[in-house]
Amino acid sequence: MSYYERHVFFCCNQRQNGETCCNDKGAGGMRDYAKKRVKELGLSGPGKVRVNQAGCLDRCEEGPCVVVYPEAVWYTYVDRADIDEIIEEHLKAGRVVERLLL
């Protein structure tokens, strides 16, 4: 049995030499926002949801990315509304947000 029901990883990689990277697209701030919202909604903690920063997930060219385990569902996002939708639909209701899939 997993320690967390779901584990959410935000790619927060910073690449050099002008290469496309998630951190240049606000990934760190979005991770912080998601972590705060998950906590505010009472979804965080052992047996619940954990939001983490990851190093390079090697999909930066496809937009900022986040992956939710154990389902291994990969998302991209543009703004906080997208993060809210992932939280509400996937983390709370267990439904994949098709429009944000990578």
GULOTI-150779 format. One record per residue (C-alpha): residue number from 1; z, y, x. Coordinates in Angstrom, 3 decimals. Layout:
// residues N
REC   nr         z         y         x
REC  NUM         Z         Y         X
...
// end
This chain:
// residues 102
REC   nr         z         y         x
REC    1     0.000     0.000     0.000
REC    2    -0.918     3.443     1.269
REC    3     1.739     6.056     1.963
REC    4    -0.328     8.587    -0.032
REC    5    -2.297     7.975    -3.192
REC    6    -5.018    10.235    -1.827
REC    7    -5.531    11.814     1.566
REC    8    -7.791    14.882     1.744
REC    9    -9.340    15.934     5.050
REC   10   -10.958    19.337     5.554
REC   11   -13.288    19.599     8.522
REC   12   -11.996    22.640    10.413
REC   13   -14.059    22.128    13.528
REC   14   -15.054    25.112    15.662
REC   15   -18.277    24.491    17.591
REC   16   -19.449    26.534    20.551
REC   17   -22.753    28.234    21.356
REC   18   -23.492    29.294    17.780
REC   19   -23.840    25.755    16.443
REC   20   -23.186    25.377    12.721
REC   21   -19.581    24.455    12.003
REC   22   -17.259    24.269     9.034
REC   23   -14.709    26.666    10.493
REC   24   -17.291    29.463    10.569
REC   25   -17.641    28.968     6.807
REC   26   -13.954    29.528     6.072
REC   27   -12.768    25.925     6.205
REC   28    -9.308    26.765     7.571
REC   29    -8.609    29.206     4.764
REC   30    -9.890    26.768     2.143
REC   31    -7.675    24.026     3.546
REC   32    -4.694    26.361     3.351
REC   33    -5.605    27.262    -0.229
REC   34    -5.997    23.599    -1.260
REC   35    -2.707    22.660     0.371
REC   36    -0.932    25.488    -1.462
REC   37    -2.508    24.616    -4.839
REC   38    -1.726    20.904    -4.504
REC   39     1.891    21.787    -3.747
REC   40     2.107    24.307    -6.618
REC   41     0.764    21.689    -9.036
REC   42     3.372    19.133    -7.919
REC   43     0.712    16.792    -6.554
REC   44     1.915    16.667    -2.933
REC   45     4.311    14.353    -1.173
REC   46     4.788    10.651    -0.473
REC   47     2.959     8.502    -3.000
REC   48     0.900    11.511    -4.083
REC   49    -1.636    13.728    -2.277
REC   50    -1.741    14.918     1.320
REC   51    -4.102    17.705     2.438
REC   52    -4.895    17.778     6.156
REC   53    -7.082    19.480     8.703
REC   54    -9.523    17.271    10.549
REC   55   -11.490    17.814    13.686
REC   56   -15.243    17.438    13.465
REC   57   -16.334    15.138    10.656
REC   58   -19.913    15.489    11.980
REC   59   -21.485    16.776     8.749
REC   60   -21.191    20.522     9.417
REC   61   -24.919    21.084     8.933
REC   62   -24.553    20.042     5.270
REC   63   -22.075    22.812     4.527
REC   64   -18.321    22.908     4.881
REC   65   -17.061    19.431     4.080
REC   66   -14.004    17.674     2.790
REC   67   -13.471    13.938     2.339
REC   68   -11.026    12.284    -0.056
REC   69    -9.592     8.873     0.805
REC   70    -9.132     6.076    -0.112
REC   71   -12.312     6.576    -2.171
REC   72   -14.228     8.005     0.839
REC   73   -15.813    10.668    -1.367
REC   74   -17.453    13.504     0.573
REC   75   -17.686    17.003    -0.901
REC   76   -18.997    20.382     0.066
REC   77   -17.735    23.637    -1.425
REC   78   -18.538    27.334    -1.573
REC   79   -15.410    29.004    -2.905
REC   80   -11.936    28.529    -4.356
REC   81   -13.392    27.628    -7.748
REC   82   -15.018    24.571    -6.133
REC   83   -11.715    23.608    -4.507
REC   84    -9.932    24.042    -7.852
REC   85   -12.499    21.759    -9.482
REC   86   -11.997    19.064    -6.827
REC   87    -8.220    19.299    -7.312
REC   88    -8.376    19.204   -11.118
REC   89   -11.088    16.598   -11.504
REC   90   -10.671    14.285    -8.522
REC   91    -7.078    14.622    -7.393
REC   92    -5.509    14.984   -10.849
REC   93    -7.902    13.121   -13.141
REC   94    -9.517    10.644   -10.730
REC   95   -13.063    11.752   -11.597
REC   96   -15.646    12.421    -8.888
REC   97   -17.160    15.925    -8.990
REC   98   -20.820    14.929    -8.838
REC   99   -22.217    18.441    -8.335
REC  100   -20.257    18.908    -5.078
REC  101   -21.052    15.548    -3.486
REC  102   -22.527    15.440     0.007
// end
